[in-house]
Amino acid sequence: MPTPADRLRALLAQPGLLPMPGCHDAMSAKLVEQAGFPIAFMSGFAVSAARLGLPDTGLISYGEMVDQGRTICGAVSIPLIGDGDTGFGNPLNVKRTVAGYARAGFACIMIEDQVMPKRCGHTRGKAVVTREEASLRLQAAVDARNEGVDILIMARTDARATDGLDEGIARCRAFAEIGADITFLEAPLSEAEMRRYCDEVPGPKMANLIEFGKTPLLPPARLEAIGYKIAVYPLTLLNVSIKAMRAALARIQRGEAADVLDFETLQAAVGFPDYYAAEERYGTSRGG
């Protein structure tokens, strides 16, 4: 059977852009798969919000992230890319993090060059380590893969915001030379910047599309034409979930019925029909 990493490698080898919604728990990951998407992304921003109710400012730990990832990966069959933040320490910590994400079931881990504690790439107060330290961090991740950990490595840089576009592109080129499978220049400010990144950096590249964020929300056909391979929508499901829950709470406060799924549809979404079928197969059904 192909591993998650094998399935992701096959997707990257196919023509066309890969749209990749973000997820934050098993239910959101299942909805991504049920909708027909071939891949999903475990967003650190979304997991920190859903699991801790806290902002993405380095407050969530390696143990919490890998535990959430294990649950998410176990709920679906599509390959997942996991947000590995800075690798949670020095290069030796990075190697442990890469191995832990692979054991959790991820197809790929994203490692970034921010100073720890890191924060969301579209918020203020970011800082990055030197290019040399970032390269050592990435080298450790690539070494873990090359030593037998079955996982792809995505290298992210936030240097565009702190040191300018030239430095961001230079870092992506260095990461590709070290052996990153995918690069990710965070928060380019225009289509021209996105195009320059794609023109100057080899290998598969990811665009990060956050509603009301810093990067233009270009349509998929345009992203593909520019040279991107993956388009991630990391916060859309978290965003609409919060909006829908607030609307439902407001209706309850007014004494009104919330706008909800019918109960059969809700049961189907969480897997009751498959469970009932298994009960029948093994003779454990309790009947109506």
DACORVEN-V827674 format. One record per residue. N is the residue number from 1. D_FIRST is the distance of its C-alpha to the first C-alpha in Angstrom with 2 decimals. Layout:
n	d_first
N	D_FIRST
N	D_FIRST
This chain:
n	d_first
1	0.00
2	3.81
3	6.41
4	9.55
5	11.37
6	9.26
7	9.84
8	13.38
9	14.01
10	13.25
11	15.66
12	18.19
13	18.24
14	19.20
15	22.92
16	24.55
17	25.02
18	22.44
19	24.40
20	23.14
21	25.00
22	25.58
23	24.94
24	26.50
25	25.18
26	22.65
27	24.85
28	25.26
29	21.53
30	21.03
31	23.86
32	22.33
33	19.16
34	21.45
35	23.55
36	20.82
37	20.34
38	17.07
39	17.60
40	19.93
41	22.03
42	23.26
43	26.91
44	29.01
45	32.10
46	30.71
47	29.34
48	32.67
49	34.51
50	32.56
51	32.12
52	35.41
53	37.58
54	38.31
55	38.24
56	35.69
57	37.99
58	36.03
59	36.87
60	33.37
61	31.91
62	28.69
63	28.19
64	28.73
65	26.43
66	23.44
67	24.14
68	24.28
69	21.05
70	19.23
71	20.63
72	19.82
73	16.16
74	15.83
75	17.56
76	15.37
77	11.97
78	13.33
79	13.37
80	16.65
81	19.19
82	21.37
83	25.05
84	25.72
85	29.43
86	31.15
87	28.75
88	31.30
89	33.53
90	34.05
91	31.52
92	30.59
93	29.94
94	27.80
95	25.55
96	25.26
97	24.57
98	21.74
99	20.09
100	20.82
101	19.31
102	16.01
103	16.09
104	17.05
105	13.84
106	15.38
107	14.01
108	17.58
109	20.90
110	24.32
111	27.12
112	30.69
113	34.08
114	36.30
115	38.63
116	37.60
117	38.19
118	36.60
119	37.06
120	35.82
121	36.17
122	38.49
123	40.92
124	43.85
125	44.36
126	41.42
127	41.73
128	39.53
129	39.50
130	40.74
131	38.66
132	38.60
133	37.29
134	34.70
135	33.53
136	33.34
137	31.29
138	28.83
139	28.92
140	27.87
141	24.81
142	23.88
143	24.66
144	22.27
145	19.43
146	20.73
147	21.07
148	17.38
149	16.71
150	13.52
151	15.32
152	17.49
153	21.22
154	23.57
155	27.23
156	29.86
157	33.59
158	36.39
159	39.07
160	40.12
161	41.96
162	43.52
163	44.17
164	43.93
165	41.73
166	42.37
167	41.08
168	38.00
169	37.11
170	37.98
171	35.61
172	32.71
173	33.52
174	33.65
175	30.30
176	28.73
177	30.46
178	29.15
179	25.56
180	24.62
181	21.77
182	23.69
183	27.33
184	29.23
185	33.02
186	34.11
187	37.01
188	38.46
189	41.60
190	41.82
191	40.11
192	41.89
193	40.32
194	36.84
195	37.48
196	38.84
197	35.79
198	33.49
199	35.90
200	36.27
201	32.85
202	30.06
203	26.38
204	24.70
205	27.03
206	27.06
207	30.01
208	30.86
209	32.65
210	34.67
211	37.27
212	40.71
213	39.27
214	40.42
215	38.15
216	38.96
217	36.74
218	36.18
219	34.52
220	31.02
221	32.50
222	34.82
223	32.23
224	30.18
225	33.42
226	34.30
227	31.07
228	28.76
229	25.01
230	24.47
231	27.03
232	26.69
233	28.85
234	28.65
235	31.55
236	31.96
237	30.48
238	32.37
239	35.45
240	35.58
241	34.80
242	37.82
243	39.94
244	39.13
245	39.72
246	43.03
247	44.11
248	43.34
249	45.21
250	48.16
251	48.35
252	48.28
253	51.07
254	53.09
255	52.65
256	50.53
257	47.33
258	44.26
259	42.28
260	39.18
261	36.49
262	37.56
263	36.32
264	34.04
265	32.26
266	31.94
267	30.52
268	27.92
269	26.93
270	26.24
271	24.40
272	27.15
273	26.40
274	22.89
275	24.56
276	27.34
277	25.06
278	23.38
279	26.94
280	27.94
281	25.04
282	25.91
283	29.64
284	30.25
285	31.76
286	35.20
287	36.29
288	38.19
